[in-house]
Every structure is written in C-alpha cells, then in structure tokens.
Amino acid sequence: MEFYNFEAEQLNGKKVKMEEYKGKTVVVVNTASKCGLTPQYEGLEKLYQKYRDEGLVVLGFPCNQFANQEPGDAEDIKEFCEINYGVSFPMFTKVEVNGEGTHPIFRYLKDELNGLFGKKIKWNFTKFVIDKNGKPVKRFAPVTKPEKMESTIKKLL
C-alpha cells in the first residue's frame, strides 16, 4: 500500500484520490476546532500560502476523538476554519485516527511512522510529512508548531 492509493471525502462531499497530490510535498494533520492547539491552523495556513506554488499541500482531517474537541458537522468546521483562520488548504470530513474505525490514511501513516506512543496518535494536530514520491518521511508531535516543520518541508520541495 502507498499513500497515493487512498482517497478521502472533502468537507464539500467531493471524494479526492490522494494520487491528485503526486509530485507534491504533503502535510497530513488531524485537526480540531475547540482544542488548545487550534491556533496551529494559522501556522499551517501560513506554510501553505508560502510554499504552495513550490508544491506544498496541507490536508486537514478534523477528528472528534480527543475530548470532543471537534463536535460540529462539515459546514460548522468549514465556516470555523475560514472565518477564524482563513484556511484555504483542503479540509476533509471528520475521521477517526485511533481504534477500530481509524481512517485508512491514518492507519497507513501510523504504520509507516511511529510516534512517542507507538502507532497511536496522542492528540489533535499530529502532523505527518510525505515527500513528492508519496513516502512518509517525518511525524511531528501535536505540540510542535507548524513553523518548526519549515526546514523539513523546504528540504523536500
């Protein structure tokens, strides 16, 4: 299995195959609107704006598995992200990142890149960086601010 074999549904209901991102450096992140780390949306958007013309894409996957910090529906999430953080990178429908219902993209990423807690995702805003060939290369902890990923991203672009 490789990253490009997966697909996910965007907040607008459109199914997207990850192969659309071939040749791009990808950041996959599980997000939440009511989390202490939610301001990371701003940093993720800044990275996206700064490097998207060079081939960076950020993919946000809302998740409600951590203290019910993403309770809204697709429209609520979309509105919150746009109004509060000007998010313009692709956002997908809510997913599970741990347990039996783990979305296949996160199951794959956790298998490829263990974290501090092994294959489990500790909290919202765990970030995975995937190179232009679809290979997961680095996992960043929830508390790691997006700007701390910049040097890794620049090397891969």
N, C-alpha and C positions, 0 to 999 in steps of 0.2 A: 504494500500500500504506500502511496505517496500523497503529499498534500494536494496535488492537483486532481486527485481522484474524487475529492469530496465536493459537496455542494451545501449551501445553506440558504435560508429564506431571509430576505431583507425586510425591514420594517414595513415597506410598502407592499409586501406579499410576493415580490418577484424572487424566483429561485435563481441563484447565482452559482455557477460552477467555479471552483477555485482555479481551474485552468485559465480563466479570464485574467488571472494575475501572473501568468507565466512571464518570466523576464523582469519581474518587479521584486523589490525587497519588500517583504510584508511583515507588519506587526499585527499579531492577533492578541486581543485583550478582552478579558471578561470585565464587564462594567456594571455599575450600579448608580442610581440617581440620588440615593439617600445614605451615602457612605461618607465617612470622614475623608476618604481618598478621592471622592468625586471631583474635586478641583483638578485632578490629573487630566480630565477632559481637555482643559485649557492647554496643557503642555503637549498632549497628543495632537491636538489640532495645530499647534504651532509647528511641530515637527512635520506634520502632513503638508502644511502650507509651504514650508521652507524647502522640502525635498520632493514633493510630488512630481514636479517637472523633471526630476532626475530619476524617477522610477520608484518612489516610496508610496506604499499604500498602507493605511491603518484600517483594520477591520474590527469594529466594536461588537461584542456579543454580550448584551445585557444578561444578567444572571440574578435570580432571586434566592439562591441557596444559602446566602450568608446573612443571617439576622433580618430576613425580609426587607432588604435594602433596595429592591427593585420591584415594588408591588404593582406598578402601572401596566397598562396594556401598550401595544405598539404605538398608538397615537400619542399617549401620555409621554412615552420615552422619547419619541421623535421631537415633540414640542419642547420638552425639558432641555434636551441636548442643543437644539437650535437656539432657543431663546436665551438660555443661561451661559452657553459656552460657544455658540456659533459653530457647532460641529458640522462639518461638511464631508467628512470621510464616511465610507459605507458603514451603516449600522444594521444589524441583523435582529431577528426576533429572539426572544428570551430562550436561553438554553440552560441545561444543567451541565456542570463541569466536573462533578464528582458523583459517585454512586452508579446505580444500575442504569439510570436514564442519561448518562453522560453523552453529550453530542459527539458523534464520530470524529470531528475535527479535534476536539479537546482530548479524546481518548488517544488519538494518534500523537498529538503534541506531547502529552504526558508520558507516553511510552518512549518517545524519542529523547526527551529532556526531563530528567528527574529534577525535583526541587529539594528543598530542605526537608520536606515531609514525604520524600519518595515521589510516587506518582500522583499523590493527592495535591489539589490546589488549596492553598491555605486561606485565601481571601479574595475579594474583588480586586481588580486591577493587576492580576498576574499577567505579565507580558511575555510573549514568545516572538522572537525574530526569526524570519525564514528568508534564506538567500534567494537570489534570482533563479536558481535551479530547483526551488521547492524544498530545499533541505533546511530543517530546523537547526539553527546554529547557537541560539542563546536564549535562556529563560531569565527573566528579571522578576524579582520579588514584588509583591503588591506595594510596599513602601518605597521602592525605587522610583524616583521621579522620572518622567519621560525624558527630560533633558539629559539625564545620566546615561541614556541609551544612544545619544547622538554620535559618539565616536564609533560605536559598533555599527550603527546604520551607515555612517559616512564610508567606512571601510568596505561595506557590501554594495554600495551604489555604483 
